[in-house]
Amino acid sequence: MISLMHDKQDESVRQLIEEFLTARATRKPSPHTLEAYRRDLRAVAELAAEESTP
């Protein structure tokens, strides 16, 4: 059950990241910039998940 909750949270975070990137794409940044945002946001999300795990 804890694993399922964790998976749902991971999916929610991934969805939020993609929504942010979609919003940023309207400003027509470089594809490299969007990929860097994606990479950095995922890294921060992973770090936050590790810190919140008991």
TORPA-4810 file (N, C-alpha, C, O; in nm, 3 decimals):
<nodes>
NODE_1_0.082_-0.119_0.000_0.000_0.000_0.000_0.087_0.126_0.000_0.057_0.221_-0.072_M
NODE_2_0.192_0.127_0.079_0.282_0.242_0.083_0.344_0.263_-0.055_0.359_0.376_-0.101_I
NODE_3_0.382_0.152_-0.120_0.440_0.161_-0.253_0.343_0.223_-0.352_0.382_0.305_-0.435_S
NODE_4_0.216_0.185_-0.344_0.114_0.239_-0.433_0.098_0.389_-0.411_0.087_0.465_-0.507_L
NODE_5_0.097_0.432_-0.284_0.088_0.574_-0.253_0.208_0.648_-0.310_0.194_0.756_-0.367_M
NODE_6_0.325_0.589_-0.293_0.448_0.651_-0.343_0.442_0.663_-0.495_0.482_0.765_-0.551_H
NODE_7_0.393_0.559_-0.563_0.382_0.562_-0.709_0.286_0.671_-0.755_0.313_0.740_-0.853_D
NODE_8_0.174_0.689_-0.683_0.078_0.793_-0.719_0.139_0.931_-0.700_0.117_1.021_-0.781_K
NODE_9_0.216_0.949_-0.592_0.282_1.077_-0.569_0.385_1.104_-0.678_0.395_1.216_-0.728_Q
NODE_10_0.461_1.000_-0.715_0.560_1.015_-0.822_0.492_1.057_-0.952_0.540_1.146_-1.022_D
NODE_11_0.380_0.993_-0.983_0.307_1.026_-1.106_0.254_1.169_-1.100_0.257_1.240_-1.201_E
NODE_12_0.205_1.212_-0.984_0.156_1.349_-0.969_0.267_1.450_-0.991_0.247_1.551_-1.058_S
NODE_13_0.383_1.421_-0.936_0.497_1.512_-0.953_0.539_1.515_-1.100_0.564_1.623_-1.154_V
NODE_14_0.546_1.399_-1.164_0.582_1.396_-1.306_0.481_1.475_-1.389_0.518_1.546_-1.482_R
NODE_15_0.354_1.462_-1.355_0.251_1.534_-1.428_0.266_1.685_-1.408_0.254_1.762_-1.504_Q
NODE_16_0.293_1.727_-1.286_0.313_1.870_-1.259_0.434_1.924_-1.335_0.430_2.035_-1.388_L
NODE_17_0.540_1.846_-1.340_0.659_1.888_-1.415_0.625_1.906_-1.562_0.663_2.006_-1.623_I
NODE_18_0.553_1.810_-1.619_0.517_1.819_-1.761_0.423_1.937_-1.787_0.435_2.002_-1.891_E
NODE_19_0.331_1.965_-1.695_0.243_2.081_-1.710_0.324_2.210_-1.707_0.298_2.302_-1.785_E
NODE_20_0.421_2.218_-1.618_0.508_2.335_-1.611_0.583_2.352_-1.743_0.591_2.462_-1.797_F
NODE_21_0.639_2.242_-1.794_0.715_2.249_-1.919_0.626_2.288_-2.037_0.670_2.359_-2.127_L
NODE_22_0.503_2.241_-2.036_0.409_2.279_-2.142_0.382_2.429_-2.136_0.378_2.496_-2.240_T
NODE_23_0.364_2.481_-2.016_0.342_2.625_-2.001_0.465_2.704_-2.046_0.451_2.808_-2.111_A
NODE_24_0.583_2.655_-2.012_0.707_2.724_-2.053_0.725_2.719_-2.205_0.781_2.812_-2.263_R
NODE_25_0.679_2.612_-2.268_0.698_2.595_-2.412_0.626_2.703_-2.492_0.662_2.729_-2.607_A
NODE_26_0.525_2.766_-2.434_0.454_2.872_-2.506_0.544_2.992_-2.531_0.516_3.074_-2.618_T
NODE_27_0.652_3.001_-2.457_0.749_3.111_-2.475_0.856_3.075_-2.577_0.947_3.154_-2.603_R
NODE_28_0.846_2.955_-2.635_0.936_2.905_-2.738_1.084_2.906_-2.699_1.168_2.961_-2.771_K
NODE_29_1.115_2.845_-2.586_1.257_2.834_-2.548_1.325_2.726_-2.631_1.260_2.650_-2.702_P
NODE_30_1.454_2.720_-2.622_1.530_2.615_-2.687_1.487_2.478_-2.634_1.456_2.466_-2.515_S
NODE_31_1.483_2.377_-2.720_1.454_2.242_-2.671_1.554_2.197_-2.564_1.520_2.120_-2.475_P
NODE_32_1.676_2.247_-2.574_1.778_2.214_-2.474_1.741_2.273_-2.338_1.765_2.211_-2.234_H
NODE_33_1.683_2.392_-2.339_1.640_2.455_-2.215_1.529_2.374_-2.149_1.532_2.350_-2.029_T
NODE_34_1.431_2.333_-2.229_1.321_2.252_-2.174_1.372_2.120_-2.118_1.327_2.076_-2.013_L
NODE_35_1.465_2.057_-2.187_1.520_1.930_-2.138_1.598_1.952_-2.009_1.593_1.869_-1.918_E
NODE_36_1.671_2.063_-2.001_1.744_2.095_-1.878_1.648_2.118_-1.762_1.671_2.071_-1.651_A
NODE_37_1.539_2.192_-1.787_1.436_2.211_-1.684_1.383_2.076_-1.638_1.371_2.050_-1.518_Y
NODE_38_1.349_1.989_-1.734_1.294_1.857_-1.702_1.391_1.779_-1.614_1.353_1.723_-1.511_R
NODE_39_1.516_1.775_-1.655_1.619_1.700_-1.581_1.636_1.756_-1.440_1.640_1.681_-1.343_R
NODE_40_1.645_1.888_-1.429_1.667_1.950_-1.299_1.546_1.933_-1.206_1.563_1.904_-1.088_D
NODE_41_1.426_1.950_-1.260_1.307_1.934_-1.177_1.290_1.791_-1.130_1.250_1.767_-1.016_L
NODE_42_1.320_1.695_-1.216_1.312_1.555_-1.174_1.415_1.525_-1.065_1.387_1.451_-0.971_R
NODE_43_1.534_1.581_-1.077_1.638_1.560_-0.976_1.594_1.618_-0.842_1.614_1.555_-0.738_A
NODE_44_1.536_1.737_-0.844_1.488_1.798_-0.720_1.375_1.715_-0.660_1.369_1.695_-0.539_V
NODE_45_1.284_1.666_-0.745_1.173_1.583_-0.697_1.225_1.454_-0.634_1.174_1.411_-0.530_A
NODE_46_1.325_1.392_-0.695_1.383_1.270_-0.639_1.449_1.298_-0.504_1.434_1.220_-0.410_E
NODE_47_1.521_1.409_-0.495_1.585_1.446_-0.369_1.481_1.470_-0.260_1.497_1.425_-0.147_L
NODE_48_1.375_1.541_-0.295_1.269_1.568_-0.198_1.202_1.438_-0.153_1.169_1.423_-0.035_A
NODE_49_1.182_1.346_-0.246_1.120_1.217_-0.211_1.210_1.138_-0.117_1.161_1.074_-0.023_A
NODE_50_1.339_1.141_-0.142_1.434_1.071_-0.054_1.433_1.132_0.086_1.438_1.060_0.186_E
NODE_51_1.427_1.263_0.093_1.428_1.333_0.222_1.301_1.306_0.302_1.303_1.307_0.425_E
NODE_52_1.189_1.283_0.232_1.062_1.263_0.303_1.034_1.117_0.335_0.936_1.086_0.403_S
NODE_53_1.119_1.027_0.288_1.101_0.885_0.315_1.155_0.853_0.454_1.269_0.886_0.486_T
NODE_54_1.072_0.788_0.538_1.117_0.758_0.675_1.230_0.658_0.678_1.279_0.623_0.786_P
</nodes>
